[in-house]
Amino acid sequence: MNGGLSCDGESVALTAATQPSIEELVLGALPGLPPIALHWPYLGYENGPDGSADSFIEWFHRAARGELDRFLLIVEGSVPDETNKAEGYWSGFGNDPGTSQPITATEWLDRLAPRANAVVAVGTCAAYGGVHAMAGNPTGAAGVPDHLGWDWRSKDGLPIVCVPGCPTHPDNLSETILYLLHQMSGQAPMIPLDESLRPRWLFEATVHSGCDRASYYDQSDFALGFGTSSCLVKMGCWGQVVRCNVAKRGWVNGVGGCPNVGGICIGCTMPGFPDKFMPFMEDPVAGAAPATAADYAPVVRTLRGFTLRIAGRAAAP
């Protein structure tokens, strides 16, 4: 469901997933996968208007009426507050057959979540509110856990699963979907989540720990401009404190990742993004250079120089 406040970035990202790909999931190309019917505005086979024999939205009505046996509800986009204004609505998704009036994305979530076997909030907007929940926004936008409750459980007893990112990493999303499909079919244990409801194995390490530039940090070799391979902390990189695997995993097929290609980490997988991580492009307090760097960095560089020279010598015949 991408009818909430969203840029559709997660839908676009999922088309780039390779580990596994959306095709492998839908076609059952992986061992143990249950048969899957996909109802997604981007790739849905049904594309007719409401009430037609080929109606796309009818599957959502059926789910809301309890006519689907088992389904995984994937929510893209933040949840607006539809009670904070006298008239109108912020975001809708199809019409109510009884009244012909638009059904808000918030109402869809309230209708579908209690009947879903699992709920996944994809992207930082759906997970934590994201850009639409910035200070001063008029929509009252929030993440799915803020709307349903952080202790909410599906009818199968699963907590909300958040796969944040702006957009979310393609393979992080497809891998999470794969895990939940196996769990829903009884082939996997309860999905391990951290305190922010993120899959623990995907978000337990920081960007810094997997960054190609991390070795420059302890040598105090900091970039003062773009176009170098040095550590970007003085350019505003938050990688030391942000939990995200993009630097280690790459972006598509293992290639890319924000700091690996010269971009700073702006904290997009974290609750409170973007407000807590602004202003961008300035020294972040949490990511500042170590206070003792001037003392130990020259020693580290010198010792590594000795090691490199010794290790690089040809062995004696």
TORKOL-4160 file (C-alpha; in steps of 0.2 Angstrom, whole numbers, padded with zeros to 4 digits, m for minus):
317
<pt num="1" X="0000" Y="0000" Z="0000"/>
<pt num="2" X="0008" Y="0016" Z="m0006"/>
<pt num="3" X="m0006" Y="0028" Z="m0004"/>
<pt num="4" X="0001" Y="0037" Z="0011"/>
<pt num="5" X="0012" Y="0052" Z="0011"/>
<pt num="6" X="0026" Y="0045" Z="0000"/>
<pt num="7" X="0038" Y="0048" Z="m0015"/>
<pt num="8" X="0036" Y="0030" Z="m0020"/>
<pt num="9" X="0055" Y="0028" Z="m0017"/>
<pt num="10" X="0053" Y="0011" Z="m0009"/>
<pt num="11" X="0043" Y="0005" Z="m0024"/>
<pt num="12" X="0057" Y="0011" Z="m0035"/>
<pt num="13" X="0070" Y="0003" Z="m0024"/>
<pt num="14" X="0062" Y="m0014" Z="m0023"/>
<pt num="15" X="0063" Y="m0015" Z="m0042"/>
<pt num="16" X="0082" Y="m0015" Z="m0040"/>
<pt num="17" X="0083" Y="m0029" Z="m0027"/>
<pt num="18" X="0094" Y="m0043" Z="m0032"/>
<pt num="19" X="0096" Y="m0053" Z="m0016"/>
<pt num="20" X="0083" Y="m0059" Z="m0018"/>
<pt num="21" X="0074" Y="m0050" Z="m0033"/>
<pt num="22" X="0056" Y="m0046" Z="m0033"/>
<pt num="23" X="0054" Y="m0058" Z="m0048"/>
<pt num="24" X="0062" Y="m0073" Z="m0037"/>
<pt num="25" X="0050" Y="m0069" Z="m0023"/>
<pt num="26" X="0034" Y="m0068" Z="m0034"/>
<pt num="27" X="0039" Y="m0083" Z="m0046"/>
<pt num="28" X="0043" Y="m0094" Z="m0031"/>
<pt num="29" X="0061" Y="m0097" Z="m0037"/>
<pt num="30" X="0068" Y="m0099" Z="m0019"/>
<pt num="31" X="0066" Y="m0115" Z="m0009"/>
<pt num="32" X="0052" Y="m0116" Z="0003"/>
<pt num="33" X="0042" Y="m0100" Z="m0003"/>
<pt num="34" X="0023" Y="m0102" Z="m0002"/>
<pt num="35" X="0013" Y="m0097" Z="m0017"/>
<pt num="36" X="0012" Y="m0078" Z="m0018"/>
<pt num="37" X="m0001" Y="m0066" Z="m0026"/>
<pt num="38" X="0006" Y="m0048" Z="m0028"/>
<pt num="39" X="m0005" Y="m0033" Z="m0027"/>
<pt num="40" X="0006" Y="m0018" Z="m0029"/>
<pt num="41" X="0002" Y="m0002" Z="m0039"/>
<pt num="42" X="0018" Y="m0004" Z="m0048"/>
<pt num="43" X="0017" Y="m0021" Z="m0054"/>
<pt num="44" X="m0001" Y="m0027" Z="m0051"/>
<pt num="45" X="m0008" Y="m0037" Z="m0065"/>
<pt num="46" X="m0026" Y="m0031" Z="m0061"/>
<pt num="47" X="m0027" Y="m0013" Z="m0067"/>
<pt num="48" X="m0046" Y="m0009" Z="m0070"/>
<pt num="49" X="m0056" Y="0004" Z="m0061"/>
<pt num="50" X="m0066" Y="0001" Z="m0045"/>
<pt num="51" X="m0081" Y="m0011" Z="m0048"/>
<pt num="52" X="m0074" Y="m0018" Z="m0064"/>
<pt num="53" X="m0070" Y="m0036" Z="m0067"/>
<pt num="54" X="m0052" Y="m0032" Z="m0067"/>
<pt num="55" X="m0052" Y="m0020" Z="m0052"/>
<pt num="56" X="m0035" Y="m0018" Z="m0043"/>
<pt num="57" X="m0042" Y="m0010" Z="m0028"/>
<pt num="58" X="m0055" Y="m0024" Z="m0025"/>
<pt num="59" X="m0041" Y="m0035" Z="m0017"/>
<pt num="60" X="m0039" Y="m0022" Z="m0004"/>
<pt num="61" X="m0058" Y="m0022" Z="m0001"/>
<pt num="62" X="m0058" Y="m0041" Z="0000"/>
<pt num="63" X="m0044" Y="m0040" Z="0013"/>
<pt num="64" X="m0053" Y="m0027" Z="0023"/>
<pt num="65" X="m0069" Y="m0038" Z="0023"/>
<pt num="66" X="m0059" Y="m0053" Z="0030"/>
<pt num="67" X="m0060" Y="m0063" Z="0013"/>
<pt num="68" X="m0041" Y="m0066" Z="0012"/>
<pt num="69" X="m0034" Y="m0081" Z="0021"/>
<pt num="70" X="m0017" Y="m0074" Z="0024"/>
<pt num="71" X="m0008" Y="m0058" Z="0019"/>
<pt num="72" X="0007" Y="m0048" Z="0022"/>
<pt num="73" X="0003" Y="m0029" Z="0023"/>
<pt num="74" X="0017" Y="m0018" Z="0016"/>
<pt num="75" X="0015" Y="0000" Z="0020"/>
<pt num="76" X="0025" Y="0014" Z="0011"/>
<pt num="77" X="0023" Y="0032" Z="0016"/>
<pt num="78" X="0019" Y="0041" Z="0032"/>
<pt num="79" X="0002" Y="0041" Z="0040"/>
<pt num="80" X="m0006" Y="0058" Z="0040"/>
<pt num="81" X="m0018" Y="0064" Z="0054"/>
<pt num="82" X="m0035" Y="0065" Z="0046"/>
<pt num="83" X="m0043" Y="0073" Z="0061"/>
<pt num="84" X="m0032" Y="0089" Z="0062"/>
<pt num="85" X="m0043" Y="0100" Z="0050"/>
<pt num="86" X="m0061" Y="0105" Z="0047"/>
<pt num="87" X="m0063" Y="0097" Z="0030"/>
<pt num="88" X="m0054" Y="0088" Z="0016"/>
<pt num="89" X="m0041" Y="0074" Z="0018"/>
<pt num="90" X="m0022" Y="0073" Z="0016"/>
<pt num="91" X="m0020" Y="0056" Z="0006"/>
<pt num="92" X="m0033" Y="0044" Z="m0001"/>
<pt num="93" X="m0032" Y="0027" Z="m0010"/>
<pt num="94" X="m0048" Y="0022" Z="m0019"/>
<pt num="95" X="m0066" Y="0025" Z="m0015"/>
<pt num="96" X="m0078" Y="0018" Z="m0003"/>
<pt num="97" X="m0091" Y="0007" Z="m0013"/>
<pt num="98" X="m0105" Y="0012" Z="m0001"/>
<pt num="99" X="m0102" Y="0031" Z="m0001"/>
<pt num="100" X="m0091" Y="0034" Z="m0017"/>
<pt num="101" X="m0080" Y="0045" Z="m0006"/>
<pt num="102" X="m0061" Y="0043" Z="m0005"/>
<pt num="103" X="m0054" Y="0031" Z="0008"/>
<pt num="104" X="m0040" Y="0039" Z="0016"/>
<pt num="105" X="m0023" Y="0030" Z="0018"/>
<pt num="106" X="m0025" Y="0031" Z="0037"/>
<pt num="107" X="m0042" Y="0022" Z="0036"/>
<pt num="108" X="m0035" Y="0009" Z="0025"/>
<pt num="109" X="m0022" Y="0005" Z="0038"/>
<pt num="110" X="m0034" Y="0004" Z="0052"/>
<pt num="111" X="m0045" Y="m0008" Z="0041"/>
<pt num="112" X="m0031" Y="m0019" Z="0035"/>
<pt num="113" X="m0019" Y="m0020" Z="0050"/>
<pt num="114" X="m0030" Y="m0030" Z="0062"/>
<pt num="115" X="m0033" Y="m0043" Z="0048"/>
<pt num="116" X="m0014" Y="m0044" Z="0042"/>
<pt num="117" X="m0003" Y="m0058" Z="0047"/>
<pt num="118" X="0011" Y="m0046" Z="0047"/>
<pt num="119" X="0014" Y="m0028" Z="0044"/>
<pt num="120" X="0030" Y="m0020" Z="0037"/>
<pt num="121" X="0033" Y="m0001" Z="0037"/>
<pt num="122" X="0045" Y="0002" Z="0023"/>
<pt num="123" X="0055" Y="0017" Z="0021"/>
<pt num="124" X="0059" Y="0030" Z="0035"/>
<pt num="125" X="0042" Y="0039" Z="0032"/>
<pt num="126" X="0032" Y="0024" Z="0035"/>
<pt num="127" X="0043" Y="0018" Z="0049"/>
<pt num="128" X="0046" Y="0034" Z="0059"/>
<pt num="129" X="0037" Y="0049" Z="0050"/>
<pt num="130" X="0052" Y="0054" Z="0040"/>
<pt num="131" X="0052" Y="0070" Z="0029"/>
<pt num="132" X="0033" Y="0073" Z="0031"/>
<pt num="133" X="0035" Y="0073" Z="0050"/>
<pt num="134" X="0047" Y="0087" Z="0050"/>
<pt num="135" X="0044" Y="0101" Z="0062"/>
<pt num="136" X="0031" Y="0113" Z="0055"/>
<pt num="137" X="0023" Y="0101" Z="0044"/>
<pt num="138" X="0004" Y="0103" Z="0043"/>
<pt num="139" X="m0001" Y="0085" Z="0041"/>
<pt num="140" X="0003" Y="0078" Z="0058"/>
<pt num="141" X="0012" Y="0064" Z="0049"/>
<pt num="142" X="0018" Y="0049" Z="0059"/>
<pt num="143" X="0026" Y="0032" Z="0056"/>
<pt num="144" X="0015" Y="0016" Z="0057"/>
<pt num="145" X="0022" Y="0012" Z="0074"/>
<pt num="146" X="0017" Y="0029" Z="0081"/>
<pt num="147" X="m0001" Y="0027" Z="0073"/>
<pt num="148" X="m0004" Y="0009" Z="0078"/>
<pt num="149" X="0007" Y="0008" Z="0094"/>
<pt num="150" X="0024" Y="0003" Z="0096"/>
<pt num="151" X="0018" Y="m0013" Z="0106"/>
<pt num="152" X="0005" Y="m0017" Z="0092"/>
<pt num="153" X="0005" Y="m0035" Z="0087"/>
<pt num="154" X="m0003" Y="m0043" Z="0071"/>
<pt num="155" X="m0015" Y="m0058" Z="0073"/>
<pt num="156" X="0000" Y="m0069" Z="0071"/>
<pt num="157" X="0008" Y="m0060" Z="0086"/>
<pt num="158" X="0021" Y="m0051" Z="0075"/>
<pt num="159" X="0027" Y="m0034" Z="0080"/>
<pt num="160" X="0027" Y="m0021" Z="0066"/>
<pt num="161" X="0043" Y="m0023" Z="0056"/>
<pt num="162" X="0052" Y="m0007" Z="0050"/>
<pt num="163" X="0064" Y="m0007" Z="0036"/>
<pt num="164" X="0069" Y="0012" Z="0036"/>
<pt num="165" X="0080" Y="0021" Z="0023"/>
<pt num="166" X="0077" Y="0036" Z="0012"/>
<pt num="167" X="0074" Y="0026" Z="0002"/>
<pt num="168" X="0076" Y="0009" Z="0010"/>
<pt num="169" X="0090" Y="m0002" Z="0003"/>
<pt num="170" X="0083" Y="m0013" Z="m0010"/>
<pt num="171" X="0090" Y="m0030" Z="m0004"/>
<pt num="172" X="0086" Y="m0025" Z="0015"/>
<pt num="173" X="0068" Y="m0024" Z="0010"/>
<pt num="174" X="0067" Y="m0040" Z="m0001"/>
<pt num="175" X="0077" Y="m0050" Z="0012"/>
<pt num="176" X="0065" Y="m0044" Z="0025"/>
<pt num="177" X="0050" Y="m0049" Z="0015"/>
<pt num="178" X="0058" Y="m0066" Z="0011"/>
<pt num="179" X="0061" Y="m0069" Z="0030"/>
<pt num="180" X="0043" Y="m0064" Z="0034"/>
<pt num="181" X="0036" Y="m0076" Z="0021"/>
<pt num="182" X="0046" Y="m0090" Z="0028"/>
<pt num="183" X="0040" Y="m0086" Z="0045"/>
<pt num="184" X="0022" Y="m0084" Z="0040"/>
<pt num="185" X="0023" Y="m0102" Z="0032"/>
<pt num="186" X="0031" Y="m0109" Z="0048"/>
<pt num="187" X="0048" Y="m0111" Z="0042"/>
<pt num="188" X="0057" Y="m0097" Z="0052"/>
<pt num="189" X="0057" Y="m0092" Z="0070"/>
<pt num="190" X="0051" Y="m0075" Z="0076"/>
<pt num="191" X="0060" Y="m0061" Z="0067"/>
<pt num="192" X="0073" Y="m0053" Z="0078"/>
<pt num="193" X="0071" Y="m0034" Z="0079"/>
<pt num="194" X="0080" Y="m0020" Z="0088"/>
<pt num="195" X="0073" Y="m0007" Z="0099"/>
<pt num="196" X="0067" Y="0003" Z="0084"/>
<pt num="197" X="0058" Y="m0012" Z="0076"/>
<pt num="198" X="0072" Y="m0014" Z="0063"/>
<pt num="199" X="0078" Y="m0032" Z="0058"/>
<pt num="200" X="0093" Y="m0034" Z="0070"/>
<pt num="201" X="0104" Y="m0042" Z="0058"/>
<pt num="202" X="0103" Y="m0028" Z="0045"/>
<pt num="203" X="0104" Y="m0014" Z="0057"/>
<pt num="204" X="0115" Y="m0019" Z="0071"/>
<pt num="205" X="0131" Y="m0011" Z="0064"/>
<pt num="206" X="0135" Y="0007" Z="0060"/>
<pt num="207" X="0139" Y="0014" Z="0043"/>
<pt num="208" X="0156" Y="0018" Z="0050"/>
<pt num="209" X="0160" Y="0000" Z="0054"/>
<pt num="210" X="0158" Y="m0005" Z="0036"/>
<pt num="211" X="0164" Y="0011" Z="0027"/>
<pt num="212" X="0178" Y="0010" Z="0014"/>
<pt num="213" X="0184" Y="0026" Z="0022"/>
<pt num="214" X="0184" Y="0021" Z="0041"/>
<pt num="215" X="0203" Y="0017" Z="0041"/>
<pt num="216" X="0206" Y="0036" Z="0038"/>
<pt num="217" X="0197" Y="0041" Z="0053"/>
<pt num="218" X="0209" Y="0034" Z="0066"/>
<pt num="219" X="0224" Y="0042" Z="0057"/>
<pt num="220" X="0214" Y="0059" Z="0057"/>
<pt num="221" X="0215" Y="0060" Z="0039"/>
<pt num="222" X="0199" Y="0070" Z="0036"/>
<pt num="223" X="0193" Y="0077" Z="0019"/>
<pt num="224" X="0190" Y="0096" Z="0019"/>
<pt num="225" X="0181" Y="0095" Z="0002"/>
<pt num="226" X="0174" Y="0082" Z="m0009"/>
<pt num="227" X="0184" Y="0072" Z="m0022"/>
<pt num="228" X="0196" Y="0063" Z="m0010"/>
<pt num="229" X="0195" Y="0046" Z="m0002"/>
<pt num="230" X="0198" Y="0052" Z="0016"/>
<pt num="231" X="0186" Y="0051" Z="0030"/>
<pt num="232" X="0171" Y="0063" Z="0028"/>
<pt num="233" X="0167" Y="0066" Z="0046"/>
<pt num="234" X="0172" Y="0084" Z="0044"/>
<pt num="235" X="0160" Y="0086" Z="0029"/>
<pt num="236" X="0145" Y="0082" Z="0040"/>
<pt num="237" X="0145" Y="0063" Z="0039"/>
<pt num="238" X="0135" Y="0054" Z="0053"/>
<pt num="239" X="0141" Y="0037" Z="0049"/>
<pt num="240" X="0149" Y="0034" Z="0066"/>
<pt num="241" X="0132" Y="0034" Z="0075"/>
<pt num="242" X="0120" Y="0028" Z="0062"/>
<pt num="243" X="0114" Y="0010" Z="0061"/>
<pt num="244" X="0114" Y="0006" Z="0042"/>
<pt num="245" X="0123" Y="m0008" Z="0032"/>
<pt num="246" X="0123" Y="0002" Z="0015"/>
<pt num="247" X="0142" Y="0005" Z="0016"/>
<pt num="248" X="0145" Y="m0013" Z="0018"/>
<pt num="249" X="0132" Y="m0020" Z="0007"/>
<pt num="250" X="0133" Y="m0008" Z="m0007"/>
<pt num="251" X="0118" Y="m0001" Z="m0016"/>
<pt num="252" X="0114" Y="m0012" Z="m0031"/>
<pt num="253" X="0123" Y="m0029" Z="m0034"/>
<pt num="254" X="0136" Y="m0024" Z="m0020"/>
<pt num="255" X="0141" Y="m0008" Z="m0029"/>
<pt num="256" X="0139" Y="0010" Z="m0021"/>
<pt num="257" X="0134" Y="0015" Z="m0004"/>
<pt num="258" X="0133" Y="0034" Z="0001"/>
<pt num="259" X="0151" Y="0036" Z="0009"/>
<pt num="260" X="0159" Y="0024" Z="m0003"/>
<pt num="261" X="0154" Y="0035" Z="m0018"/>
<pt num="262" X="0159" Y="0051" Z="m0009"/>
<pt num="263" X="0142" Y="0056" Z="m0001"/>
<pt num="264" X="0140" Y="0059" Z="0018"/>
<pt num="265" X="0129" Y="0049" Z="0029"/>
<pt num="266" X="0114" Y="0060" Z="0034"/>
<pt num="267" X="0106" Y="0047" Z="0046"/>
<pt num="268" X="0091" Y="0042" Z="0035"/>
<pt num="269" X="0088" Y="0025" Z="0043"/>
<pt num="270" X="0086" Y="0033" Z="0061"/>
<pt num="271" X="0071" Y="0038" Z="0071"/>
<pt num="272" X="0070" Y="0057" Z="0071"/>
<pt num="273" X="0077" Y="0059" Z="0053"/>
<pt num="274" X="0078" Y="0072" Z="0046"/>
<pt num="275" X="0076" Y="0084" Z="0061"/>
<pt num="276" X="0088" Y="0076" Z="0073"/>
<pt num="277" X="0102" Y="0076" Z="0060"/>
<pt num="278" X="0101" Y="0093" Z="0053"/>
<pt num="279" X="0109" Y="0104" Z="0047"/>
<pt num="280" X="0117" Y="0093" Z="0034"/>
<pt num="281" X="0134" Y="0097" Z="0027"/>
<pt num="282" X="0141" Y="0104" Z="0044"/>
<pt num="283" X="0151" Y="0095" Z="0058"/>
<pt num="284" X="0140" Y="0084" Z="0067"/>
<pt num="285" X="0143" Y="0084" Z="0086"/>
<pt num="286" X="0141" Y="0065" Z="0088"/>
<pt num="287" X="0153" Y="0062" Z="0073"/>
<pt num="288" X="0167" Y="0074" Z="0077"/>
<pt num="289" X="0185" Y="0070" Z="0076"/>
<pt num="290" X="0192" Y="0062" Z="0093"/>
<pt num="291" X="0199" Y="0075" Z="0105"/>
<pt num="292" X="0215" Y="0066" Z="0106"/>
<pt num="293" X="0217" Y="0064" Z="0087"/>
<pt num="294" X="0232" Y="0076" Z="0086"/>
<pt num="295" X="0241" Y="0066" Z="0099"/>
<pt num="296" X="0240" Y="0048" Z="0092"/>
<pt num="297" X="0236" Y="0050" Z="0074"/>
<pt num="298" X="0254" Y="0054" Z="0069"/>
<pt num="299" X="0260" Y="0039" Z="0079"/>
<pt num="300" X="0247" Y="0028" Z="0070"/>
<pt num="301" X="0252" Y="0034" Z="0053"/>
<pt num="302" X="0271" Y="0032" Z="0057"/>
<pt num="303" X="0269" Y="0014" Z="0064"/>
<pt num="304" X="0258" Y="0009" Z="0049"/>
<pt num="305" X="0271" Y="0016" Z="0037"/>
<pt num="306" X="0284" Y="0005" Z="0046"/>
<pt num="307" X="0273" Y="m0011" Z="0044"/>
<pt num="308" X="0269" Y="m0007" Z="0026"/>
<pt num="309" X="0287" Y="m0006" Z="0021"/>
<pt num="310" X="0292" Y="m0021" Z="0031"/>
<pt num="311" X="0277" Y="m0032" Z="0024"/>
<pt num="312" X="0281" Y="m0026" Z="0007"/>
<pt num="313" X="0299" Y="m0032" Z="0006"/>
<pt num="314" X="0303" Y="m0046" Z="m0005"/>
<pt num="315" X="0307" Y="m0062" Z="0005"/>
<pt num="316" X="0326" Y="m0066" Z="0005"/>
<pt num="317" X="0330" Y="m0080" Z="m0007"/>
